[in-house]
Amino acid sequence: MAYVINDSCVSCGTCAGECPVNAISQGDGQYVIDADTCISCGTCAGVCPTGAINEG
């Protein structure tokens, strides 16, 4: 199951830089994860400083 970014996102971009498949991009107001590209590795969740990323 793909990961999702919730409203706790502060748009720091740390997650996007760590994603091995480039599934994360800047959305309107916060970062978003493309569910079709996400491989559910959890790397993004592990580096998020606000805990804004969880399994969807």
Chimera marker file (.cmm) of the C-alpha trace (Angstrom):
<marker_set name="trace">
<marker id="1" x="0.000" y="0.000" z="0.000" r="1" g="1" b="0" radius="0.5"/>
<marker id="2" x="1.370" y="3.417" z="-0.957" r="1" g="1" b="0" radius="0.5"/>
<marker id="3" x="2.352" y="6.008" z="1.610" r="1" g="1" b="0" radius="0.5"/>
<marker id="4" x="0.485" y="9.306" z="1.968" r="1" g="1" b="0" radius="0.5"/>
<marker id="5" x="1.455" y="12.708" z="3.333" r="1" g="1" b="0" radius="0.5"/>
<marker id="6" x="-0.937" y="14.344" z="5.788" r="1" g="1" b="0" radius="0.5"/>
<marker id="7" x="-1.514" y="17.977" z="6.778" r="1" g="1" b="0" radius="0.5"/>
<marker id="8" x="1.428" y="17.948" z="9.197" r="1" g="1" b="0" radius="0.5"/>
<marker id="9" x="3.721" y="18.389" z="6.167" r="1" g="1" b="0" radius="0.5"/>
<marker id="10" x="5.832" y="21.563" z="6.385" r="1" g="1" b="0" radius="0.5"/>
<marker id="11" x="7.104" y="21.252" z="2.778" r="1" g="1" b="0" radius="0.5"/>
<marker id="12" x="10.740" y="20.832" z="3.784" r="1" g="1" b="0" radius="0.5"/>
<marker id="13" x="11.414" y="18.472" z="0.856" r="1" g="1" b="0" radius="0.5"/>
<marker id="14" x="13.440" y="15.956" z="2.845" r="1" g="1" b="0" radius="0.5"/>
<marker id="15" x="11.191" y="13.089" z="1.761" r="1" g="1" b="0" radius="0.5"/>
<marker id="16" x="11.441" y="13.927" z="-1.945" r="1" g="1" b="0" radius="0.5"/>
<marker id="17" x="15.220" y="13.812" z="-1.824" r="1" g="1" b="0" radius="0.5"/>
<marker id="18" x="15.209" y="10.377" z="-0.211" r="1" g="1" b="0" radius="0.5"/>
<marker id="19" x="12.615" y="8.608" z="-2.379" r="1" g="1" b="0" radius="0.5"/>
<marker id="20" x="14.414" y="5.954" z="-4.473" r="1" g="1" b="0" radius="0.5"/>
<marker id="21" x="11.750" y="5.996" z="-7.224" r="1" g="1" b="0" radius="0.5"/>
<marker id="22" x="11.026" y="9.763" z="-7.313" r="1" g="1" b="0" radius="0.5"/>
<marker id="23" x="7.378" y="9.262" z="-6.328" r="1" g="1" b="0" radius="0.5"/>
<marker id="24" x="7.237" y="12.474" z="-4.261" r="1" g="1" b="0" radius="0.5"/>
<marker id="25" x="6.724" y="15.931" z="-5.717" r="1" g="1" b="0" radius="0.5"/>
<marker id="26" x="5.729" y="19.404" z="-4.588" r="1" g="1" b="0" radius="0.5"/>
<marker id="27" x="1.969" y="19.695" z="-4.621" r="1" g="1" b="0" radius="0.5"/>
<marker id="28" x="-0.309" y="22.614" z="-3.929" r="1" g="1" b="0" radius="0.5"/>
<marker id="29" x="0.785" y="23.669" z="-0.444" r="1" g="1" b="0" radius="0.5"/>
<marker id="30" x="2.566" y="20.450" z="0.536" r="1" g="1" b="0" radius="0.5"/>
<marker id="31" x="4.355" y="17.470" z="-0.952" r="1" g="1" b="0" radius="0.5"/>
<marker id="32" x="2.385" y="14.570" z="-2.446" r="1" g="1" b="0" radius="0.5"/>
<marker id="33" x="3.184" y="10.918" z="-3.184" r="1" g="1" b="0" radius="0.5"/>
<marker id="34" x="2.199" y="9.340" z="-6.495" r="1" g="1" b="0" radius="0.5"/>
<marker id="35" x="0.520" y="6.093" z="-5.405" r="1" g="1" b="0" radius="0.5"/>
<marker id="36" x="1.223" y="4.415" z="-8.752" r="1" g="1" b="0" radius="0.5"/>
<marker id="37" x="4.967" y="5.059" z="-8.462" r="1" g="1" b="0" radius="0.5"/>
<marker id="38" x="5.388" y="4.484" z="-4.708" r="1" g="1" b="0" radius="0.5"/>
<marker id="39" x="6.970" y="1.102" z="-3.859" r="1" g="1" b="0" radius="0.5"/>
<marker id="40" x="6.001" y="1.327" z="-0.148" r="1" g="1" b="0" radius="0.5"/>
<marker id="41" x="9.588" y="1.144" z="1.060" r="1" g="1" b="0" radius="0.5"/>
<marker id="42" x="8.989" y="3.596" z="3.924" r="1" g="1" b="0" radius="0.5"/>
<marker id="43" x="12.173" y="5.576" z="3.391" r="1" g="1" b="0" radius="0.5"/>
<marker id="44" x="10.223" y="8.830" z="3.232" r="1" g="1" b="0" radius="0.5"/>
<marker id="45" x="8.412" y="8.137" z="6.505" r="1" g="1" b="0" radius="0.5"/>
<marker id="46" x="11.716" y="7.433" z="8.205" r="1" g="1" b="0" radius="0.5"/>
<marker id="47" x="13.194" y="10.828" z="7.332" r="1" g="1" b="0" radius="0.5"/>
<marker id="48" x="10.107" y="13.031" z="7.786" r="1" g="1" b="0" radius="0.5"/>
<marker id="49" x="10.835" y="15.444" z="10.681" r="1" g="1" b="0" radius="0.5"/>
<marker id="50" x="7.132" y="15.988" z="11.460" r="1" g="1" b="0" radius="0.5"/>
<marker id="51" x="5.856" y="12.417" z="11.103" r="1" g="1" b="0" radius="0.5"/>
<marker id="52" x="3.539" y="13.524" z="8.300" r="1" g="1" b="0" radius="0.5"/>
<marker id="53" x="3.968" y="10.366" z="6.211" r="1" g="1" b="0" radius="0.5"/>
<marker id="54" x="2.070" y="7.159" z="6.901" r="1" g="1" b="0" radius="0.5"/>
<marker id="55" x="0.924" y="4.080" z="5.056" r="1" g="1" b="0" radius="0.5"/>
<marker id="56" x="-2.288" y="4.851" z="3.196" r="1" g="1" b="0" radius="0.5"/>
<link id1="1" id2="2" r="1" g="1" b="0" radius="0.2"/>
<link id1="2" id2="3" r="1" g="1" b="0" radius="0.2"/>
<link id1="3" id2="4" r="1" g="1" b="0" radius="0.2"/>
<link id1="4" id2="5" r="1" g="1" b="0" radius="0.2"/>
<link id1="5" id2="6" r="1" g="1" b="0" radius="0.2"/>
<link id1="6" id2="7" r="1" g="1" b="0" radius="0.2"/>
<link id1="7" id2="8" r="1" g="1" b="0" radius="0.2"/>
<link id1="8" id2="9" r="1" g="1" b="0" radius="0.2"/>
<link id1="9" id2="10" r="1" g="1" b="0" radius="0.2"/>
<link id1="10" id2="11" r="1" g="1" b="0" radius="0.2"/>
<link id1="11" id2="12" r="1" g="1" b="0" radius="0.2"/>
<link id1="12" id2="13" r="1" g="1" b="0" radius="0.2"/>
<link id1="13" id2="14" r="1" g="1" b="0" radius="0.2"/>
<link id1="14" id2="15" r="1" g="1" b="0" radius="0.2"/>
<link id1="15" id2="16" r="1" g="1" b="0" radius="0.2"/>
<link id1="16" id2="17" r="1" g="1" b="0" radius="0.2"/>
<link id1="17" id2="18" r="1" g="1" b="0" radius="0.2"/>
<link id1="18" id2="19" r="1" g="1" b="0" radius="0.2"/>
<link id1="19" id2="20" r="1" g="1" b="0" radius="0.2"/>
<link id1="20" id2="21" r="1" g="1" b="0" radius="0.2"/>
<link id1="21" id2="22" r="1" g="1" b="0" radius="0.2"/>
<link id1="22" id2="23" r="1" g="1" b="0" radius="0.2"/>
<link id1="23" id2="24" r="1" g="1" b="0" radius="0.2"/>
<link id1="24" id2="25" r="1" g="1" b="0" radius="0.2"/>
<link id1="25" id2="26" r="1" g="1" b="0" radius="0.2"/>
<link id1="26" id2="27" r="1" g="1" b="0" radius="0.2"/>
<link id1="27" id2="28" r="1" g="1" b="0" radius="0.2"/>
<link id1="28" id2="29" r="1" g="1" b="0" radius="0.2"/>
<link id1="29" id2="30" r="1" g="1" b="0" radius="0.2"/>
<link id1="30" id2="31" r="1" g="1" b="0" radius="0.2"/>
<link id1="31" id2="32" r="1" g="1" b="0" radius="0.2"/>
<link id1="32" id2="33" r="1" g="1" b="0" radius="0.2"/>
<link id1="33" id2="34" r="1" g="1" b="0" radius="0.2"/>
<link id1="34" id2="35" r="1" g="1" b="0" radius="0.2"/>
<link id1="35" id2="36" r="1" g="1" b="0" radius="0.2"/>
<link id1="36" id2="37" r="1" g="1" b="0" radius="0.2"/>
<link id1="37" id2="38" r="1" g="1" b="0" radius="0.2"/>
<link id1="38" id2="39" r="1" g="1" b="0" radius="0.2"/>
<link id1="39" id2="40" r="1" g="1" b="0" radius="0.2"/>
<link id1="40" id2="41" r="1" g="1" b="0" radius="0.2"/>
<link id1="41" id2="42" r="1" g="1" b="0" radius="0.2"/>
<link id1="42" id2="43" r="1" g="1" b="0" radius="0.2"/>
<link id1="43" id2="44" r="1" g="1" b="0" radius="0.2"/>
<link id1="44" id2="45" r="1" g="1" b="0" radius="0.2"/>
<link id1="45" id2="46" r="1" g="1" b="0" radius="0.2"/>
<link id1="46" id2="47" r="1" g="1" b="0" radius="0.2"/>
<link id1="47" id2="48" r="1" g="1" b="0" radius="0.2"/>
<link id1="48" id2="49" r="1" g="1" b="0" radius="0.2"/>
<link id1="49" id2="50" r="1" g="1" b="0" radius="0.2"/>
<link id1="50" id2="51" r="1" g="1" b="0" radius="0.2"/>
<link id1="51" id2="52" r="1" g="1" b="0" radius="0.2"/>
<link id1="52" id2="53" r="1" g="1" b="0" radius="0.2"/>
<link id1="53" id2="54" r="1" g="1" b="0" radius="0.2"/>
<link id1="54" id2="55" r="1" g="1" b="0" radius="0.2"/>
<link id1="55" id2="56" r="1" g="1" b="0" radius="0.2"/>
</marker_set>
